[in-house]
Amino acid sequence: MDFTTEPSATALLLLVGGALLMVSVLLSRIATGTGVPVVLIFLLVGMLAGSEGLGGIEFADYELAFRIGTAALAVILFDGGLNTSRELIRRALAPAGVLATVGVAGTAALVAVGARLLGFGWGEALLLGAIVSSTDAAAVFSILRGSRMNLRRRVAGTLDLESGLNDPVAVILTMALALALVGEPAAPGDLAIGIVIQLAVGAALGVAIGFAGSWLLNRLNVQLAGLYPILTLAVALLAFSLPTLLQGSGYLAAYVAGVALGQRRLPYRSTILHSQNFLAWLAQMTMFLTMGLLVFPSDLLEVAGMGIAIALVLALVARPLAVFLCLAPFRFPMREQAYIAWVGLRGAVPIVLAMFPLLVGVEAAPALFNIVFFVVVVSVLLQGVTAGPLSKWLRVQSPGVALPSTVVELPGSHIGKAEIHSFRIHEPLLVCGMAVGNLKLAGNASIVMVLRGEELIAASDELTLQPDDHVYILCSSAELPMVSLLFGSHEAEE
């Protein structure tokens, strides 16, 4: 199917794109019911639509796919940062930071040793290790935020932050090793300095752009709520592109900018969060569908044995050893370390990185690309499907019922606005065990309703708040800090 020679090429392209998106969404309902990760459905739909599948779409433009994947990752990482709460950062930044740097390098080295024992040369083995060394933000966010799992805060925070922070080291290692294989090696000292510079520039500019975006959003006094998500998307794109042009890590900057922006007071916060979540899902679908179109299933069969072997080395040896060594100083219980080690999913990031050797002309790049794709499929299928049951078996779930992060905004008639925020009641809170009528809330803030288990209860003065109740409070942005002093972090930010 050649889109370029058809007179109605645009219409045909839109028809195919719309059909692929629709099929992916419809099949995602089946995936949700069976525990199969949604991202795997997107991959499989792309493969079925490809040249060897039912769709017969011929697509082999690796440069275009690389650009699509890079742009999609920027949007996904920004959304991940935007939904990362201050509490998770406080609890998990240190262990996640070690995993995102030392853990990535250690995983790459251990996979390289395994690949060398399986017959690869050292150059190709190290390159393969670097490509699959980082966990994938899209896959991890999909598992953690798209499921009903209510993981312990430190476990969830470590996985969340690690997946958002660990791409830069993997990217730098992959590019350096690929260039070395085509005769452009970098000195070890230069490589180390380059990593430090990219991380420092990316983090600094990410924070600066996030705060600047918050300042701008709060001063954009317009009545059209739809313009706020557009400006937020512009912040995400600037956060990736500007640091990249200045020799920084755009991946890190996009995530950090999202974190910085998410901690600030935002107008139309609910609209912004929901719009960015939509864009992140669209980016995931587009990215995984594109990756699936690139693959020839017949080529995967040729590397099935090697792909399974590398996937097992990664899941059972390299990732666990790296995690256990990195988390040893932080006193995680062994069961939590085991869960973090197992849920280090590989997804689109390794596939995107596997395209770079193809673009620079590494001889073994085609075989490496197929092996990496196979490793990703095995990782998402094996580790993604078992993430939920394993969380119960290892007892890493928090007690209580987890709710989706939902905020309903009610635009006011003045400059300010009222919002409904949800809070979960914990036993240490002073409000636990108190009657609603005895609570003195700031200003005009008021409790609207309480969700207790599966029962929705209208607020009344006699209603007593109990542990694990989800309380919905109507308040203005100015009143929210005082309300949070009583009820803790609101669930829209968790």
Secondary structure, DSSP 8 states (H G I E B T S, - for coil): --GGG-TTHHHHHHHHHHHHHHHHHHHHHHHHHHT--HHHHHHHHHHHHBTTSSS-B----HHHHHHHHHHHHHHHHHHHHHT--HHHHHHHHHHHHHIIIIIHHHHHHHHHHHHHHTT--HHHHHHHHHHT-S--HHHHHHHHHHS---B-HHHHHHHHHHHHHSHHHHHHHHHHHHHHHTT----HHHHHHHHHHHHHHHHHHHHHHHHHHHHHHHH---S-TTHHHHHHHHHHHHHHHHHHHTTS-HHHHHHHHHHHHHTS--TTHHHHHHHHHHHHHHHHHHHHHHHHHH--HHHHHHTHHHHHHHHHHIIIIIHHHHHHHHHGGGT--HHHHHHHHHT----HHHHHHHHHHHHHT-TTHHHHHHHHHHHHHHHHHHHHHHHHHHHHHTT-B-SS-------EEEE-SSSSEEEEEEEE--TTSTTTT-BGGG---STT-EEEEEEETTEEEE--TT-B--TT-EEEEEEETTTHHHHHHHH-S-GGG-
